[in-house]
Amino acid sequence: MKHIISPLDLSLEELNDLLETAEEIVANPKRFSDACKGKKLATLFYEPSTRTRLSFEAAMLNMGGSVLGFSSADSSSAAKGESVADTIRVISCYADICAMRHPKEGAPYVAAQYASIPVINAGDGGHNHPTQTLTDLLTIKNLKGRLDNLTIGFCGDLKFGRTVHSLLNAMVRYPNVRFIMISPYELRIPEYLREEVLDAQNIPYEETRNLEEALPKLDLLYMTRVQKERFFNEEDYIRLKDSYILDKKKMTYAKKDMLVLHPLPRVNEISVEVDNDPRAVYFKQAQYGVYIRMALIKKLLEENETC
């Protein structure tokens, strides 16, 4: 049974094939309107989500399938104490594929051990968010035309930001990619990523607190929200939440073809005045999220011979 728990569950060849399929969908989405007719996607969301949950549902509906599931732990038997293992055993009787978001790191991995259907990790705590990473890769490839020879700036919450962790792990597989990490000291990238991924593979990177100094060097700027839900106390959140705000003035420091990405939702880390800048592609990014999830659902169902 093939599952997607981490972006690294796909080989580079599989990843490139998936991106090619997604680009075919971008070019002609109607051609895939019956690709999963008669199949069911279960969305098991133990914490709130707008884009990820709805884009999974839109992806399945776009391919002629149907959707069932829940949008919070309170509306599931988890509120009664049911384990993830028992939940997925039951859901495997009802659906052909499952997307799971959970606040605890590793929960989708546990589900995959007990599932008899493919499990897609739709975000587990501060750990991984592979389909957001796939969305980011498709956005970059489609709009930049490449995934190599890039300087990428990650800005904001690099400590808890699972989207940053996942994208970093994916991008180090491509040649001539370097990173600039822009964050307050308290929200720096975790030590294990620095040592086990960047240093271990001799990936060039630098760390800074200064967004303005970093901007002229970047081909991509990946902004992130300082996530209140990841903090143990509100004082630290209030102190750090406005550390970096991208506005029209700061954009004057950037290259004319730099792209601004954001996994959304944003709070105030990107001023609304930036939205009309052609380099701001975060709403296009959300649309690409539907296309890549269509490609992934189709691939997993085909590989598991249920589509």
Secondary structure, 3 states (H helix, E strand, C coil): CCCECCHHHCCHHHHHHHHHHHHHHHHCHHHHCCCCCCCEEEEEECCCCCHHHHHHHHHHHHCCCEEEEECCHHHCHHHHCCCHHHHHHHHCCCCCEEEEEECCCCHHHHHHHHCCCCEEEEEECCCECHHHHHHHHHHHHHHHCCCCCEEEEEECCCCCCHHHHHHHHHHCCCCCEEEEEECCHHHCCCHHHHHHHHHCCCCCEEEECCHHHHHHHCCEEEECCCCHHHCCCHHHHHHHCCCCCECHHHHCCCCCCCEEECCCCCCCCECHHHCCCCCECHHHHHHHHHHHHHHHHHHHHHHCCCC
